[in-house]
Structures are given as structure tokens and as C-alpha cells.
């Protein structure tokens, strides 16, 4: 019983590290674009999709959580929604 709980805990930690690593990669991509444009244009979802490799529903949930935690923001320019860092 204790071994199972410990294994579940280790799996949980591995997943959390993966989530943190994905967040770090996304923020790095957004940071590069933010520095280029001053945060005016944002980054297209395709750039984030290349990192996440998730279904659209999972990707949107992941990004919504990041927005709720104020790690990223959505921008709505004329041609669609993009992602950026908070100013």
C-alpha cells in the first residue's frame, strides 16, 4: 500500500515537472516574439502547438490555466487571437 502511494506520488511529480518544462518552453517562445515586437502582435497558436503536441481541447485548457495564473495573456488583433506575455 505504501509503495503504491509512493509510486503514484513519483508519477505525479514527473507530470508536474513535464508541465513546468512545457510552460517554460512556451514562455521562452513568447518572450522572443515579445522582444521583437514590444508585445504588440503576440505569437500565433501554431508556434505553441509545435511545443505542446496536444489536441485542441487539451491545448486550450492548458493555455487557459496559464492565463488564469497570469503567466500569459490573449491578444485579439484584427486577424485572430494570439498569445503574449503580460506587460
N, C-alpha and C positions, 0 to 999 in steps of 0.2 A: 504494500500500500504506500509506504513512504517513498519507495523507489519510483512508483508510477507518478506520484505528485512531483517528485524532483525532476523526472523526465519531462513532464508537462511544463514545468517551470522553465527548464532549459529550452524547450521548443518555443515557448512564449518569448524568452529573451532573444533568441535568434531571429524571430519575426520582428521584434521591436528594433533590433539592430538593422535589419533589412529596410524597415520603414524609415528609420533615421537616415540611412545611406541614400535611399531614393529621394527623400526630402532635400538632402544636402546637394545631390546632383541637380535637382530641379532648380534650387535656389542659385546654384552656380550658373546655369544656363540663363536664368532670368537676370542675374547680376551683369553678365556680359552684355546682354541686349540693353539693360538699363543704363549702363555706362555709355554705350554707343549713342543712344537716343535721348538720354536725360529722363527716361521714364515716360516719354510721350507716346510711343507706339505700342509697347508691350511685345510679348512673344507669342507666336502662333501655337495653337494646341498641337500641331504636328511635331514640333520640337520636343514637347513634353511626352507625346505618345512614344517617341523613339526611346525614351528612358523607361517609361512605366511598363509598356507592353502589356496592357490590361484591356479588358472590354471597356466600351464607352461608359457603361454604368459604373463600373468599379473606378475608372479614371475620374469620373465626375465626383464620385463620393470622396475619393482620396483628396482631390483638389478642393472640394468644399470644406473638408476638415481642415486643410491647411489655411484656407481663407478664414474660417472661424477662429483659428488660433492666431490670426493676423500675421502669418508668415508670407502670404501672397495676397494680391488683390486682382479682381477682374476689371478690365477696361473695356468700354464699349465704343470703339471708334465707328466711323460710318460703315466700314466693310465687315464688321463682325466682332465677336468677343475675343479678347486676347488676355494674357496674363502678365503681371508685372510685380515688382516689389513695392511694398508700401513706401511712400516718400518720407 
